[in-house]
Amino acid sequence: MYHILPEKSRDSGTENDSFTDSPPSCIISLVCGINLSRGYRDMEQEKLTVIFDKYCKKLRITPVWDVKLQLVDEPEWQKTGDFKIDCDDRKAILLLNVRNPKQENMEEVILHELMHLKMYPLDQVTESLIVSTFGEDSPARNFAYQQFFTALEQTVEELAKCFLLEFGEDKTFSFGRCDRQKSFNELYDGLNNIE
């Protein structure tokens, strides 16, 4: 998923200081003094940078967007990947968890997050339609949001898998989230027989 950054102050232009004026290309930023030997075991910073740049170009995200990869090494951050987006300036930061990612294939994670950015205009139109059609906190609005975000995540993941199979260096799908789920039998442990 992603976060929308607050609108930049029109007077000072300083609200989003985390964005630097840069040419329309993918740029890399490190945070929290990352030591990748403590983080993701098999993927070093240089490889992540190459993968990020490769898919920014393949998906034609740049030069339309200015995108920055930010590697996060914070134990409390639980997501594997995320985005911060500034719609007005068409800038985005892809946040990538290198301390404790939940997915095994970081190439797939980078692709998945970049697909969110690629589909962002459609995402915003759909979300605006839901907001303008249904009353706030109504069951219909909640249902529409749930259906929309489920379909969005499934579509983004399916597109990411297609690109991974076609262009990926590591074509292995991540099963990290699935591995942590309870098995079918575990879900029914302790339930009484209806008979």
WOMOHU-V907991 format. One record per pair of residues at least 12 apart in sequence whose ideal C-beta (glycine too) atoms are under 7 Angstrom apart, sorted by the first residue. I is the first residue (numbers start at 1). J is the second residue. If there is no record, write none. Layout:
((I;J) (I;J))
//
This chain:
((1;82) (2;82) (2;83) (2;84) (2;85) (2;116) (3;82) (3;83) (3;84) (3;85) (4;85) (4;87) (5;84) (5;85) (5;86) (7;88) (8;86) (8;88) (8;89) (16;86) (18;93) (19;86) (19;89) (19;91) (22;66) (24;62) (24;63) (24;66) (25;62) (26;52) (26;53) (26;56) (26;62) (26;67) (26;69) (27;68) (28;49) (28;69) (29;68) (29;69) (29;70) (30;71) (31;70) (31;71) (31;72) (32;72) (32;73) (32;74) (34;71) (34;73) (34;98) (36;98) (38;99) (39;73) (39;98) (39;99) (40;98) (40;101) (40;106) (43;106) (45;71) (48;71) (48;96) (48;106) (49;69) (51;107) (51;110) (52;69) (52;110) (55;110) (55;111) (55;114) (56;114) (58;167) (59;114) (59;118) (61;114) (61;117) (61;118) (64;90) (65;90) (65;91) (65;92) (65;117) (66;90) (66;91) (67;92) (67;94) (67;117) (68;93) (69;94) (69;96) (70;93) (70;94) (70;95) (71;96) (71;98) (72;95) (72;96) (72;97) (72;98) (73;98) (73;99) (74;99) (75;99) (75;100) (77;97) (79;97) (80;97) (80;101) (80;102) (80;103) (80;109) (81;94) (81;95) (81;96) (81;97) (81;109) (81;112) (81;113) (82;95) (83;95) (83;113) (83;116) (83;117) (85;120) (92;117) (94;113) (94;114) (96;109) (96;110) (102;176) (102;177) (103;174) (103;176) (104;174) (104;176) (105;170) (105;172) (105;173) (105;174) (107;164) (107;168) (107;169) (107;170) (108;160) (108;164) (108;173) (108;174) (111;160) (111;163) (111;164) (112;156) (112;157) (112;160) (115;156) (115;159) (115;160) (116;156) (119;156) (123;152) (126;148) (130;144) (130;145) (130;148) (161;173))
//
